[in-house]
Amino acid sequence: MWLDIAGAPVEHVYNVPITIAPVFPGEQVGLGKGEEHLEIARRTARTIRLEGGNDLVSQSLIRARLGMLDLKWFKSQVEYGMLPDGVSNDRVRQSGGRYGISTDFDFMMRMGLWCENFAVPVVLNECMLQSYTGAIHLFPNTENLGPTRFEKLRAAGAFLVSASHDGKSVVRLKIFSEKGRTLRFVSPWASRNVQIVRASDDKRVPHILDRNEIVAETDAGATYLIAPS
């Protein structure tokens, strides 16, 4: 697993997930990027000890980027720190770092809200759609995922993506191209051929397979329907 400095104790308790920073905010390791380090990143994410003071979003986002976020666990963390108005602050989760066993677990709740916790929704977004590598990756987290759909989530390349998942597989995919750029996506139907149809005239769009990514040219202002053929 990764350490922050040479010889650091594995059991050290951190306030932020610094040892998995290559995933986020570093964006050097994840699904479709730096995958030769994927397993060590996941092992580090499973092992790291975090005190609960400043990691509600960052730890969960990292797990989502690694395709290993348990949504039930994430919900429990959000609810653990929830204020009466429905936003989540931070509560102590572990002692041994900056906090002792006698620390009031609730002391941060009286300080207002840490502004980074307003980013809680991005974790859900990243469970449904990731595109920071330049390729669209649909529903990378399926642990405890039931029937789910989203509409017009923005993806890299000026695309608006809408999709549905029935709890087992993707059953609908629609992409709107704002700028007519090249579309790259990882097929959610790994072992099946894919067809891309321009919605305005039902014309099939040619595409190629580049490693594990499907690549197609798009027109500005056009909507594309994608399905297994």
C-alpha positions in Angstrom: 0.0 0.0 0.0 1.0 3.6 -0.4 2.5 5.6 2.5 2.9 9.4 2.8 6.6 9.2 3.8 9.1 6.3 3.8 8.7 4.1 6.8 5.4 5.6 8.0 3.3 3.4 10.2 0.5 1.7 8.3 -1.9 2.3 11.2 -1.4 6.1 11.3 -4.6 8.0 11.6 -5.0 10.8 9.0 -7.3 13.8 8.8 -7.4 13.7 5.0 -6.7 10.7 2.7 -3.3 11.9 1.7 -1.9 8.4 0.9 -4.5 8.0 -1.9 -4.1 11.5 -3.3 -2.8 10.0 -6.7 -6.5 9.1 -7.2 -8.0 12.4 -6.2 -7.1 15.2 -6.5 -4.1 13.8 -8.4 -6.2 12.1 -11.1 -3.3 9.8 -12.0 -4.9 6.5 -11.0 -8.5 5.3 -11.6 -10.7 3.4 -13.9 -9.1 3.8 -17.4 -6.1 5.7 -16.1 -2.9 4.4 -14.4 -4.6 1.0 -14.0 -1.3 -0.7 -13.3 -1.6 0.9 -9.9 -5.3 0.2 -9.4 -5.0 -2.7 -7.0 -2.5 -1.0 -4.7 -4.7 2.1 -4.7 -7.7 0.0 -3.7 -5.7 -1.8 -1.0 -4.6 1.6 0.4 -8.2 2.9 0.3 -9.4 -0.2 2.3 -6.6 0.1 4.8 -6.3 3.9 5.5 -7.5 5.1 8.9 -9.3 8.5 8.8 -10.4 10.4 11.9 -13.6 11.9 10.4 -12.5 15.5 10.6 -12.1 16.4 7.0 -12.8 13.5 4.6 -16.5 13.0 4.1 -16.3 13.9 0.4 -12.7 13.2 -0.5 -12.6 9.6 0.9 -15.9 8.7 -0.7 -15.0 10.4 -4.1 -11.7 8.4 -4.1 -13.6 5.2 -3.6 -16.0 6.1 -6.4 -13.1 6.8 -8.7 -11.7 3.3 -7.9 -15.0 1.6 -8.5 -15.3 0.4 -4.9 -17.7 2.7 -3.1 -20.3 0.9 -1.1 -23.3 3.2 -1.4 -24.9 2.0 1.9 -21.6 2.9 3.7 -21.6 6.3 2.0 -25.2 7.0 3.1 -24.3 6.0 6.6 -21.4 8.5 6.7 -23.6 11.3 5.3 -26.3 10.5 7.9 -23.8 10.3 10.7 -22.8 13.9 10.2 -26.2 15.3 9.2 -27.5 18.6 10.6 -31.2 19.4 11.1 -31.2 21.4 7.8 -30.2 18.3 5.8 -26.5 19.2 5.1 -23.7 17.1 6.6 -20.8 18.4 8.8 -18.0 16.3 10.4 -18.1 14.1 13.4 -15.1 12.2 15.0 -14.8 8.7 13.6 -11.5 7.5 15.1 -9.2 8.4 17.9 -5.4 8.1 17.7 -4.7 10.9 15.4 -5.4 14.5 16.4 -8.3 13.3 18.6 -8.1 11.3 21.8 -10.5 8.7 23.2 -12.0 11.4 25.4 -12.5 13.9 22.6 -16.2 15.0 22.2 -17.2 13.2 19.0 -19.6 16.0 18.3 -17.4 19.1 18.8 -17.2 20.1 15.1 -21.0 20.1 14.7 -21.2 23.4 16.7 -18.8 25.2 14.3 -21.1 25.5 11.3 -20.4 23.6 8.1 -17.1 23.0 6.3 -17.7 24.3 2.8 -16.2 21.3 1.1 -19.1 19.2 2.4 -21.4 21.0 0.0 -19.8 18.8 -2.6 -21.5 15.6 -1.3 -23.6 15.4 -4.5 -20.5 15.0 -6.7 -19.9 11.6 -5.1 -23.3 10.4 -6.4 -22.5 11.9 -9.8 -19.2 10.0 -10.0 -21.0 6.7 -9.1 -23.2 7.2 -12.2 -20.8 8.9 -14.6 -17.1 9.5 -14.8 -15.3 11.3 -17.6 -12.3 13.0 -16.2 -10.0 10.7 -18.2 -11.6 12.0 -21.4 -13.7 8.8 -21.9 -17.2 8.4 -20.5 -17.5 5.5 -18.0 -21.1 4.7 -17.0 -22.1 3.4 -13.5 -18.6 2.5 -12.3 -20.0 1.7 -8.8 -22.7 -1.0 -8.7 -22.3 -2.2 -5.1 -25.8 -1.8 -3.5 -27.0 0.0 -6.6 -30.6 -0.6 -7.4 -32.6 0.7 -10.4 -31.0 4.1 -11.2 -31.3 6.8 -13.8 -29.9 10.2 -14.5 -30.5 13.0 -17.0 -28.1 15.3 -18.6 -25.0 14.9 -16.5 -22.2 16.9 -18.0 -19.2 15.0 -19.3 -15.8 16.0 -20.5 -15.9 17.0 -24.2 -19.1 19.1 -23.9 -21.5 16.1 -23.8 -24.7 15.8 -21.8 -25.4 12.2 -20.9 -28.6 10.5 -19.8 -28.8 6.8 -18.9 -30.7 4.2 -16.9 -29.5 1.1 -15.0 -32.0 -1.6 -13.9 -29.7 -2.8 -11.1 -28.0 -5.4 -13.4 -27.1 -3.5 -16.6 -27.4 -0.3 -18.5 -30.8 -0.3 -20.4 -30.7 3.2 -21.9 -28.0 5.6 -23.1 -28.5 9.0 -24.8 -25.8 11.5 -25.4 -26.2 15.1 -26.6 -23.2 16.7 -28.3 -23.0 20.4 -27.6 -19.8 21.2 -29.6 -19.5 18.3 -32.1 -16.4 16.8 -30.5 -15.1 13.3 -30.7 -17.0 11.0 -28.4 -15.1 8.4 -26.4 -16.9 6.0 -24.0 -16.3 2.6 -22.4 -19.1 0.3 -23.6 -21.3 -0.8 -20.7 -22.1 -4.0 -22.7 -18.6 -5.4 -22.7 -19.1 -8.5 -24.8 -21.6 -7.2 -27.3 -21.5 -5.0 -30.4 -22.8 -1.5 -30.1 -24.8 0.7 -32.4 -24.9 4.5 -32.4 -27.8 6.2 -34.0 -28.3 9.9 -34.6 -31.8 10.6 -33.2 -32.7 13.3 -35.8 -32.7 11.0 -38.8 -32.1 7.5 -37.4 -28.8 7.4 -39.3 -26.2 4.9 -37.9 -22.9 6.5 -37.0 -19.7 4.7 -37.7 -17.3 4.0 -34.8 -14.1 2.3 -34.0 -12.8 0.4 -31.0 -9.6 2.0 -29.5 -8.3 -0.5 -26.9 -11.4 -0.7 -24.7 -13.0 2.6 -25.7 -15.5 3.2 -28.5 -14.7 6.3 -30.5 -17.2 8.2 -32.8 -17.4 11.6 -34.4 -20.4 13.8 -33.5 -22.2 16.8 -34.8 -22.8 19.9 -32.8 -26.4 20.0 -31.5 -27.1 16.4 -32.3 -28.5 13.7 -29.9 -27.2 10.1 -30.2 -29.0 6.9 -29.0 -26.6 4.1 -28.1 -27.5 0.5 -27.5 -26.2 -3.0 -27.9 -26.8 -4.3 -31.5 
